[in-house]
Amino acid sequence: MINKIKDLPYEYDALEPFIDETTMRIHHDKHHQAYLDKLNAALENYPELKNKTAEELLENLEDVPEKIRTAVRNNGGGYVNHAFFWTILKKNISIKGEIKKAIEKKFESFEKFKEEFSNKAMSLFGSGWTWLVLNNQELEIINTSNQDSPLSDGKIPILTLDLWEHAYYLKYQNKRADYVPAFFNVINWEKVNENYIENKIINLKNPRKTEFEIDKIFVNRWSPRAMSGEEITDDELMSLFESSKWAPSSYNSQPWRFIYAKRNTKEWNKIFNLLIDFNKLWTKNASVLVAVISKKTFEHNNQPSITHSFDTGAAWENLALQGSLKGLVVHGMSGLDYEKAKRELKIPDDYNVEMIFAVGKKGKKEDLSEDMQKIEVPSDRKKISEIVYKGEFNGK
């Protein structure tokens, strides 16, 4: 566990005039810190629980000793709920992206969502929170009482509104009806969109389980084959390549190069026909195919680089993670004719063909063949003990 709450990701007065500076100072520095202090106190005599995150405790409340379960539920919830709340607050951010599409699909329009969310908030008796969550991968608006967390019910928070009076009393007194509409002026829709995309991919029941705590971006990234056939914009595509630029490489040589073709263009068949038949079956619905090559020599001295493939792999990982964050399917393939690729794509001798990857919008698993549907699931990973050795190699 940690002993101090994180600083706000903005100034205390950043949400004025909708949420005042004084409220933010008291709410964050006093109330939020108090929940963390009480949570740590509850765990003091339970060292086996201190290595767990507060989120993990809330997700598995039944495993928390009964003597401290209520304290963990209340104070762990208070700590986690507030930590999440701060991240989704920011002025002048318009709704767009995948969350906008999902809200309009689920609630018919943003205005109807806003009305339903507001009505839900007004209906809450006493103190608590109103949430937009993913429940079995579907958006849902719910209320929780006191400091209860949706995590305890297997639901994933996407957006939330604190309805405890300490969140608004100094400015709005007891007028919740004024506070709720003001909230819509300070929603950080960029963060909400990120929350949706990250968690829409794999929910809490994801069979992938980590041995140690890591950011969920790594667990959520996987390689589906089902794509819808929709086009992606040039900006969406170029943002993937932009992310690859920032990967580390020996001498900052950046040996990776990309050759791409968008579907329904004259370049498409040149790359598509390099693939083996199995990969052609599903990449026909991709929006873009990209050949990845790497320069085998350093530019600064023209000497051979033994790390050109390794460095290019780092660029590929950046790109794949960026695609995952943006809700795109990014799937790499080694099933291709490498010699033909060198000829057809006019690749110089000092470059190596590494792979081809497909990019597209997410499609329906049911549109794949029966055999492909069986493997359209996130794959697991080896244990740490199988890949990490102390001092010398001691494995297979």
N, C-alpha and C positions, 0 to 999 in steps of 0.2 A: 504494500500500500504506500501511498504518498502522504506527505504531511502538510503540503501547502497547495492550495488551488492555483491553477494557472492564471496569469494575468489576462484581462480582457483583450481580445484581438483588435481593439479600437479604444479611443479615448472615452472617458466616462460621459462626456457631453455629446458623443457622436450621434446619438439617436434623438436629440432635441429637434423639434419641440414635442415629439410624440411620447418619448420616455425621458424624464428629466434626469439631470446629472446626479442630484442628491439621491434619488431612488436607486440609480445604478450603483453608486458607491456603497450604500447601505446593503442593498440586495446582494451584490457580489462579495464585498469585503467582510460583511458580518454574517448574513444568513447562510450563504454558500459555504464559507469557511467553517461555520458552526456544525453543519451537517458532516463535513469531513472529519472534524475533531471528534464528534460523537461516534462516527463509524469506527475510527481508529481505536477509540476507547473500548468499544464493544468487542473488537478483535484482539485486544491486548493479551488475553490468556489463551489464544487459539493460534499459535504460530503456524500451524498447517494451513490456515486460511489466508495468512498475510501475503503469500505468494500469488494469490488469485487476484484478478482485477475486480473492481466493484461490479462491473458488468457481468462477469462470470458468476459472482455470488448471487446477483439478482436473477440470472437465467436459471439458476439451480437452487432456489431457496429451500427446497425440500431437503437438500443435503447440508444445510446450515444447522448447527445444533439448536434445538428448540429454545434453549435458554437465551440465546441472543438473536433468534430469527426475527422477532419483531423489530429489534433495534437495527438490524441490518436492512430489513425491508424499508423502514422509515428513513433512516439516515443514509444508507447506501442509495436509496431511491432519490433522496434529496440532493445528494452529491452528484449522481449521474444525470438526473433530470436537468439540473441547473447547468452542468458542464455542457450538455447538449444544447440547451436553450441559447447560451451566449453565441454559439457558432452560427446560428441561423438568423441573427439580427444584423441588419445593415440597411441603410437608407438608399433610396434611388436605384434599386435593382429590379428591373422588370422581369416578369416570368417569361421563360423561353426554354427551348430544348426539349428533352425527353419527358420531363415532368409536366410541362405544359400540354404535350400531346396526351399523356396518360390521364391527367386531370380532366381534359376535355372529353376524352373517351369514356371515362368512368362517370363523370357528373354532368355530361352534355355540354357544359360551358364553364369558363372560369367563374363567371358571375354566380352560377348555380352552386359551384363548389364553395365560393365565399359565403353565400347565404347559408348553406348547410353547415359549414364550419362554425359560423357565427351563432347560429341557432343552437348548435351543440354546446358551445361555450356558455351561452346564456342559460342553458338548461341545467348546468352543473350546480348541485346544491352544496354549499359550503366551499371548502378549499380543494384544489386539485389542478388538473391539467387537461387541456384538449389537444388531441394528437391527430396527425395524419400518419398512418402506419401502413406497412405492408403486412397483410395477413394472408398466409398461403399464396403469396405473390400477387395479391389483389389489394388495391388501395382501399382504405377504410378510415372513416373518422370515428374516433372513440374518445370517451372521457375516462380518466382515472382519478380516484379520490386520494386526497392527502398527497403522499409522495410515492404512491404506487407506480411502478414502471411497466410499460408494455412488454419489456423484456421478460418479465416473470410469466407472461402468458404466451411466450413464443412469437410475439409480434415485433416488428422492426420499426423503430421511430424514423420518420422522414422529416417531420415538421412538428413543432409544439408551441403551445401558448401557456404560460404560467398564469393561473387564475387564483393564486393566493393573494390576499389583499396587500401583502407587503410588496408585491410586484407593481402596484399602481396607486396605492392609497394616497400618497403625498400629492400627487397631481390630480387624480380623478376621484378621491375620497371613496365613497361606496358605489360610484357610478360605473359599474362594469359595462353598461351599455355604451359608454363613451370610450372606454379603454379597448374593447374588442375591435371596433372598426379602425382605431388608431394603429393597432398592431399590423394591419395590412400595409402600412406605410414603411415598416421597418423589417420586412422579411427579406432575407438574403437568398433570393431565388437561385443564385448560382450554387450556393452550398446545398440548398434543398435538392436541386437537380443532381448534384454529385451524390448526395445521400441515396437518392432514388436509383441512379444508375448502378452504384456499387452494390446495393442490396437487392436489386431486382434480379441480378445475375444468379446469385446463390443465396438462399435464405438461411436462417439459423439451423435448419435441419440438414444443411449441407453435410454430406458424408465425409468431406475432408476435415480432418482434425489436426491441428498443429500441436507439437509437443511443447513449444515455447511460444510466448506471446509475440506476435508480429502484426503489422498493419494488415487489415483484411484485403487491401488491394492485391496482395500477392496470392491469397487463397481464392479470391473471386475471379482472377484471370484464368480462363481456360480456352479451349479451342473447339468451339462448335463447328459443325459443317452446314447446318441449316441456315440458309440465307434467303431473303425475300425477293431478290431481284431488283429491289429499288436502287436508284442511283444515289451516290453520295456526292456532295458538292466538292468543288476544287478546294475550298477552304478546309473542309473536313479532312480531305486527303493530305493537303499540305501540312496540316497540324501534326499529322503522324510523322511525316518526314522531319518536321521541325524538332519534335521530341528526340529523334534519333541523333540529331546534331550534338546533343549535350551528354552523350555517353562518354565514359573515359576510354582512352586508348594510349598505347605506347608512344611516347614523344608527341602526344596529341596529334598523331598522324591521321586519324579519322579515315581509315582505309575503305570504309563501306561506300558503295554506290548502288543506286536503285534505278531500275528501268521499268516503267509502268505502262499499262494499257488499260483504258476504261472500256467496259462492255459497249458494244454497238459502235466501235470505232475501227478504223482500218488496221490499227496496231494489235487489236485483241487476239486474232487468230494466231499471230506470230508467237505470242507467249502461251496461249491456251493449248496449241498443238505440241508444245514441249512436254506436256503432262502425260503421265500414264493414264490408261483408260479409267481406272478406279477414281482418280482425282477429277477427271473430266465430268464424271457423273454428277458431282455436287457443285463444282466450281462454276458450272454454267449459270448459276444464279448469283454469282459474286458480282460486285460492282466494279472491282478493280483487281487486276493481277499484277504482282510486282516481282521481278527477278532481282535477287540480291547477289551482288558480286563484291569482291574485295581485292584491293591492290596488294600484290605480294612483295612489293619493295617499298622502302621508306622514301618519301619525296625529298627529304633534306640531304640524304647522302647516297640514294639509289642502291643501298644495301638490302639484302633479303630481310624480310620481317617474318619472324617465326610466330608472331602473335596476330597476324592479319585476320585470321578466322575467329580467334578468340575475341578480338576487339569488335569485329563485326557482329558477333553474338550479343555483345553488350548493347550495341545500337538497336539490334532487333528486339531485345527485351524492353528497352525504353519505348519503342514504337508499339509493341504489343500491349504494354501497360496503358499507354495513352489511348489506344483503341478501346480497351476495356473500360476506362474511365468515361469515355464518350459514348458508351453503349453500342459500339460497333463489334462485329465479328472479325477477328484477325486470326487466320489459321495458316501456319507454315507447313510446307511440304518438301520432302526430299525425293518424292516419286516423280522424277522427270528425266529426260534425256539430256545429260550434261554436255556431251560432245555436240549434239545438235544445237543446244543453247548457245554455245560459243560461236558456232557458225551463223546461226540465224540472227543473233543479236549483235554480231560483229564485235565481240569482246576481244580486246588485245591479249597477247600472250602473257603479259605480266599481271593479269587479273584472273581470279579464281571464281568460278560459279559456286555459290554457296547453297542456294535454295530458291524457291518461289513461294510467295504467300498470297493468299486471297483476302480481300477486304469486302465487307458488305453489311447491310442492315440485317438484323436478326430475323430469321424466318421461323417456320413451324416445323417441329421435329417430325410431325406426321407426314410432311411432304417428302421426307427422305425414304429410301428403300427400307424394307424391314430389317435387313442386315445392318444398315447404317444406323437405324434407330436404336439398335441394341448397344451400340458403342457411343451414342450421343449423350454421354454423361461425363462430368468432371473426373479425371483420373486421380488416383491417390499418389502418394509419394513414399519413397523409402524412408526408413527411420534414420534419425541423426547418427546413431551408432553404426549404420551401414556405410556412411559417407564421410565421417569425420574420425580422424585418428590422432592420438597424441604422440608426438615425438617421431614416429616412423609409420610407414604403411603397414597396416595389419588387417587387410580385408581381402576381397575377391576382385 
